[in-house]
Amino acid sequence: MATSAFDETTRDDSVADAAARELSATDGEDRAELLARALVVVVADDHSDSGGLGALVGELLAEADFHVDATVVVSGDEVEIRNALNTAVIGGVDVVISVGGVGVRARDVAPEATEPLLDRRLPGIEEAVRSSGLAAGATDAGLSRGLAGISGQTLVVNLADSRAAVRDGMATITMLAHHVIADISEF
């Protein structure tokens, strides 16, 4: 039976030590290049992320091994939302998460801005985000018209704009995002 360098019975500590030194020698920028890239779009008519939802999404993405390029705040205008999402897709990010503008009010137009950009919808992710939000008591997540799908090589997801909806939605999304990104990156 063949043994590997990391087999417990024949393990060579110098191999493990060399790998650890190599990893620690990688500077921060090189590590960022290895991570999947993300962008966060906050939809808020006052052009501020006063609730800190963009920062929360950014933290949750970072915990899930994404490098967050930026958080952008746009008004609830369909054209502004579409432009922000399209800029992320053209910029080559792996995932773009929008927060807000997915309810039933007249100004909630994030789904209408998102739909024309999507090459393929991912209804399973849409429903999983709504279900997890409802199960956790986030009513706005359950009422969300948010979409999820693929645009080019980018996963695009709309979330409701409450802390509970973001926390539960991100738990669902981060669980699936790396798998989706790997699948759409294959040629």
Phi, psi and omega per residue, in radians:
M1 nan 2.306 -3.139
A2 -1.365 2.584 3.104
T3 -2.106 2.612 3.118
S4 -1.668 2.965 3.117
A5 -1.118 -0.332 -3.102
F6 -1.853 0.165 3.063
D7 -1.143 2.348 -3.071
E8 -0.959 -0.608 -3.066
T9 -1.365 -0.402 -3.106
T10 -2.199 0.317 -3.031
R11 -1.043 2.299 3.096
D12 -1.798 1.904 -3.093
D13 -1.060 -0.476 -3.128
S14 -1.165 -0.553 3.085
V15 -1.159 -0.806 3.123
A16 -1.127 -0.716 3.128
D17 -1.108 -0.711 3.130
A18 -1.123 -0.717 3.115
A19 -1.125 -0.709 3.128
A20 -1.142 -0.732 3.116
R21 -1.103 -0.711 3.135
E22 -1.099 -0.765 3.132
L23 -1.120 -0.764 -3.103
S24 -1.261 -0.388 3.121
A25 -1.342 -0.323 3.129
T26 -1.160 2.182 -3.127
D27 -1.376 2.952 -3.040
G28 -0.980 -0.697 -3.114
E29 -1.156 -0.698 3.123
D30 -1.115 -0.695 3.111
R31 -1.109 -0.708 3.141
A32 -1.072 -0.619 3.130
E33 -1.178 -0.446 -3.141
L34 -1.381 -0.383 -3.103
L35 -1.428 2.660 3.009
A36 -1.177 2.566 -3.084
R37 -1.704 2.545 -3.122
A38 -2.433 2.750 3.022
L39 -2.375 2.487 3.128
V40 -1.987 2.295 3.086
V41 -2.048 2.074 3.099
V42 -1.779 2.183 3.116
V43 -1.681 1.950 -3.099
A44 -2.635 2.133 -3.099
D45 -1.101 -0.424 3.122
D46 -1.508 0.110 3.120
H47 0.965 0.595 3.057
S48 -2.417 2.697 3.068
D49 -1.787 1.008 -3.027
S50 -1.096 -0.488 3.120
G51 -1.464 -0.098 3.122
G52 1.253 0.330 -3.101
L53 -1.203 -0.610 3.098
G54 -1.101 -0.743 3.106
A55 -1.136 -0.692 3.109
L56 -1.083 -0.813 3.101
V57 -1.052 -0.755 3.121
G58 -1.036 -0.761 3.122
E59 -1.108 -0.768 -3.127
L60 -1.164 -0.626 3.067
L61 -1.169 -0.754 3.126
A62 -1.067 -0.710 3.101
E63 -1.105 -0.461 -3.139
A64 -1.662 0.351 3.081
D65 1.187 0.702 2.986
F66 -1.945 2.552 2.993
H67 -1.691 2.053 -3.114
V68 -1.528 1.958 -3.136
D69 -1.143 -0.754 -3.100
A70 -2.957 2.870 2.937
T71 -2.057 2.185 -3.090
V72 -1.998 2.380 3.092
V73 -1.945 2.212 3.118
V74 -2.248 2.792 3.088
S75 -1.336 2.982 3.138
G76 -1.355 0.720 3.126
D77 -1.762 2.261 -3.063
E78 -0.965 -0.735 -3.110
V79 -1.180 -0.749 3.126
E80 -1.096 -0.743 3.134
I81 -1.113 -0.835 -3.135
R82 -1.055 -0.742 3.131
N83 -1.083 -0.733 3.134
A84 -1.122 -0.787 3.133
L85 -1.126 -0.775 -3.128
N86 -1.121 -0.672 3.096
T87 -1.079 -0.696 3.105
A88 -1.114 -0.779 -3.129
V89 -1.111 -0.838 3.136
I90 -1.113 -0.589 3.124
G91 -1.254 -0.143 3.030
G92 1.478 0.348 3.078
V93 -1.216 2.720 -3.124
D94 -1.448 -0.561 3.130
V95 -2.528 2.437 3.020
V96 -2.216 2.229 -3.137
I97 -1.982 2.161 3.016
S98 -1.832 2.527 -3.113
V99 -2.166 2.114 3.093
G100 1.789 2.870 3.082
G101 1.302 0.417 -3.067
V102 -2.021 0.119 -3.092
G103 -1.478 -2.625 -3.054
V104 -1.926 0.044 3.099
R105 -1.269 2.793 -3.113
A106 -1.029 -0.598 -3.113
R107 -1.448 -0.049 -3.132
D108 -1.489 1.558 -3.018
V109 -2.124 0.250 3.137
A110 -1.031 -0.733 3.106
P111 -1.086 -0.681 3.123
E112 -1.169 -0.573 3.104
A113 -1.302 -0.543 -3.063
T114 -1.419 -0.738 -2.979
E115 -0.927 -0.792 -3.112
P116 -1.132 -0.351 -3.125
L117 -1.438 -0.342 -3.018
L118 -1.420 2.280 3.021
D119 -1.422 -0.635 3.126
R120 -2.495 2.311 3.026
R121 -1.443 2.652 3.061
L122 -2.107 1.371 -3.063
P123 -1.077 -0.465 3.095
G124 -1.096 -0.719 3.104
I125 -1.214 -0.727 3.108
E126 -0.971 -0.859 -3.101
E127 -1.222 -0.633 3.114
A128 -1.110 -0.692 3.121
V129 -1.143 -0.775 3.115
R130 -1.114 -0.773 -3.117
S131 -1.104 -0.807 -3.115
S132 -1.148 -0.628 3.107
G133 -1.135 -0.800 3.108
L134 -1.097 -0.743 -3.141
A135 -1.084 -0.501 -3.136
A136 -1.621 0.043 3.108
G137 1.511 0.224 3.098
A138 -1.553 1.563 -3.081
T139 -0.985 -0.710 -3.125
D140 -1.103 -0.528 3.084
A141 -1.190 -0.669 3.134
G142 -1.209 -0.517 3.122
L143 -1.573 -0.025 -3.074
S144 -1.106 2.443 3.000
R145 -1.761 0.256 -3.069
G146 -0.976 2.544 -3.125
L147 -1.911 2.807 2.988
A148 -2.448 2.459 3.130
G149 -3.095 -3.035 -3.107
I150 -1.997 2.300 3.031
S151 -2.183 1.904 -3.052
G152 1.110 -2.038 3.118
Q153 -1.926 0.423 -3.053
T154 -2.125 2.337 2.996
L155 -1.484 2.212 -3.123
V156 -2.081 2.251 -3.123
V157 -2.404 2.363 3.037
N158 -1.778 2.328 3.081
L159 -2.115 2.685 3.017
A160 -1.220 2.844 -3.003
D161 -1.840 0.969 2.938
S162 -2.231 2.722 -3.130
R163 -1.023 -0.729 -3.127
A164 -1.131 -0.752 3.132
A165 -1.120 -0.690 3.131
V166 -1.177 -0.852 -3.128
R167 -1.007 -0.867 -3.097
D168 -1.247 -0.691 3.109
G169 -1.105 -0.735 -3.139
M170 -1.186 -0.593 3.084
A171 -1.052 -0.715 3.118
T172 -1.225 -0.806 -3.067
I173 -1.146 -0.835 -3.078
T174 -1.134 -0.508 3.098
M175 -1.116 -0.561 -3.054
L176 -1.833 -0.376 -2.956
A177 -1.038 -0.829 -3.107
H178 -1.083 -0.633 3.102
H179 -1.139 -0.806 3.133
V180 -1.084 -0.787 -3.120
I181 -1.081 -0.737 3.113
A182 -1.099 -0.718 -3.141
D183 -1.144 -0.756 -3.098
I184 -1.372 -0.239 3.126
S185 -1.495 -0.287 3.141
E186 -1.249 2.507 3.108
F187 -1.959 nan nan
